[in-house]
Amino acid sequence: MLKVQDRQCETCIYRKTSTLDIKSLEAQIADPYMEGFFKGSRICHHSKDAVCRGFWNRHKDHFTAGQLAQRLHFVEFVRHDILTERAAKAFTTKGKKKR
């Protein structure tokens, strides 16, 4: 299964309000042999293994795993948020003494 975030996060680099240079970031994963295609995908910064929803929305047909996963119905939409989970864990353990 190819895991894809089920929604675009508020801080996604693909948001219209992003100040990052998307072309430069995409050049890092561009396929050098096939113009307009990618050798992989962009993993969401809120996840360890789910494709960024912004990347998916724009480029799901432009990388091999995306094409295959769609054709074989192996796309799994997930809601991973390790940043929020880490913050919640830090908040709940703050001030507690370790034994």
Secondary structure, 3 states (H helix, E strand, C coil): CEEEECCCCCCCCCCCCCCCCHHHHHHCCECCCCCCCECCCCECCCCCCCECHHHHHHHCCCEHHHHHHHHCCCEEEECCCHHHHHHHHHHHHCCCCCC
